[in-house]
C-alpha cells in the first residue's frame, strides 16, 4: 500500500511540475494515519489547488495520472481508478488555510487527517480492533447503503475513550441523543441518534450518517462481546448463497407472501441509489397498506446492474369486500358527504357504535395486480421512477428462484435469517 501510494503521489507531482501547476498531492484517510485495515484496498488521494484556482486543471491531471478510470461525481467530479489491485479515488480540492474557510465538503478531509495523525500514535491497534469489530457485526461504513460508522468516526471514538475495550464499555450504555465533543466547542444543535462534534468543524456531526438501528446494533454487540468475547465478532462465518431448494424451504416454512419488484439500476453512485431505493420502498409500502395489505417486513438492494424492492406480506390476496367507517350519524353534514361519496356499495349503509358503515367492493384483491397497475404512478425518486417505467419485473413467492445471481441469494440468506447479536 505504501509503495503504490508513494508511486501515485510522485506521478501526480511530476505531472504537475511539468505543466507548471501549483497542485499538491495529499494522501488522506486511514492509509495516511496508519489505521488502514488489512484487506481493504482503497486509497484516497486529494489534489489540492490554491483558493481561487480552477479545480478543472486538477481534475485533468487526475485523468492523466490514471489513464484507465471512470469519473464519478459527489459535490464535484473526481476520478476513480484501479492501480495495481487498489481502488484509488483522485479528488480535486482547495487548499484552504482553515476548516472554517471550506469551499466544498471535501476540503475538510485533509484537516481530519492532520488532526488524527497528530494524536493517534500508540492507539492505532485499538482503532484497527474497533474497525474490524464493526466490520464483523455489519455496522462499518458511512455510505448510505450501510448507514454505519465511518473510519474517521471510529478514530475519534478511540481518541475519546482511550482504547478499544473502553469504547465498547462506554457504548454499552449509550442512549439516543448521545453527544461526544472532544474539543468542547460544539455550538450547533443536532438531532441525530449519535452526535460526535467534528473537532475541525464544530458545525458538523461526524455521526450524521449513522442510523438509529446501526447505532444500537453496535451497542448490543458491545454488551455481548464484553460478556462473552469471541473471535467471530471480528470474523463471522461467511454467508452462503441460498440454493433453489433452500430458498423454497424458507418460503414454504414462513407461509408469508414474498413479492419482489426488480429493474435495471440507474447509472448513479450508491449514495444516490440507496436513498432513492429507501424512498421507493416507503412509497410502495404505503400503497400496499392503503390498499389493505399488512406487511411483515420489507427491504431493498442491488446486485450487478439490477436493483430491487422486496416486500413480505401476511397474505397474497384480500377479500373482495372492504369495510369503510363513516362519521357519527349525528354529524348530518359529514354523513351526507360520506354517503354521496360511496354510492356503489356491497352492503350498507348501516350503523355501528353510532357511526355509519359501508362495505365496498375492493379494487385490488391481489398484491401483484395492485403493484402491476399502480407502480408507475408512484413517486419513487427521479432516477428510480425513470428506471421502473422503462421496465420492471414482479416476482412472487417461488418465482424468486428464477433470480440466480450469487449476491442476490446472499442477500436473501441474510434477510431470511435476520439475526443480530443482542444481549
HUWO-V307616 format. One line per field, one symbol per residue. phi: phi as a letter, one per 40 degrees, with the letter a starting at -180 (. if undefined). psi: psi as a letter, one per 30 degrees, with the letter a starting at -180 (. if undefined). burial: + if it has 24 or more other ideal C-beta (glycine too) atoms within 12 Angstrom, else -. A space follows every 50 residues. Layout:
phi->???
psi->???
burial->???
//
This chain:
phi->.cccccccdcccccccccbgbcbbcbcbgcccbfbccdhcbbbbbcbcbc dgcccdccccccdccbdcabcbbbcacabbabbfgbcbbbbcaccccacc bdbaccccddcdccccdcbcdgbdcccccccccccccgbchcccccgbcc ccccccccccchadcccccccdbcbdgdbbbdcgbcbccbbcdbbbcccc adcbcccccccdccdcccdccccccccacaccccbcdccccccdcccccc ccccgcbcbbbbaccccbcdccccccccccdcccdcccccchccccaaaa aaafbbbabbbbbcacbbccbbbbcbcdcccdcccccccccbcbbcagcb bbfgbcbbbbcccbbbcccdcccbdccccbhdccdccccciabbbbfccc ccccddccccdccccccfbbcbb
psi->eeeeeeeeeeeeeeeeefghkikkkkkaafffghhkkkfkhkkjkkjkll kflkfeeeeeeeeffiejlkklkcelklkklkjhfkkkkjjklkilfkff gkflefffeeeeeeeeefffkfgeeeeeeeeeeeeefggkkflfeehbkl eeeeeeeeeeffleefeeeeffgklkgkkkjefhgkfkklhlekjjkkff iffkjfgefkleeeefeeeeeeeeeeeikkffeeilkkkkkkleeeeeee eeeegajkkkjklkklillefeeeeeeeeeeeeeeeeeeeggkkkellll alkbglllkkkjlelelllfklkjkalkffieeeeeeeeffifjlelakl kkhglkklklkkekfkeeeeeeefeffljgkeeeeeeeffklkkkkbfff ffjfkeeeeeeeeeeeehkkjk.
burial->+--++--++-+++-++----+-+++++++++++++++----++++++++- --+-+--+++++++++-----+-+-++++++-+--+++++++++++--+- -++--++++++++-+++-++--++-+++++++++++++++++++++++++ +++++++++++--+--++-+++-+---+++++-------+-+++++++++ ++-++++++++--+++++++++++++------++-------+----+--+ +----+++++++++++-+++-++++++++++++++-++--+++-+--+++ +++--++++++++--+-+---+++-++----------++--+-----++- -----+++-+---+-+++-++--++--+-++-++--++---++++++--+ +-+----++-++-+++----+--
//
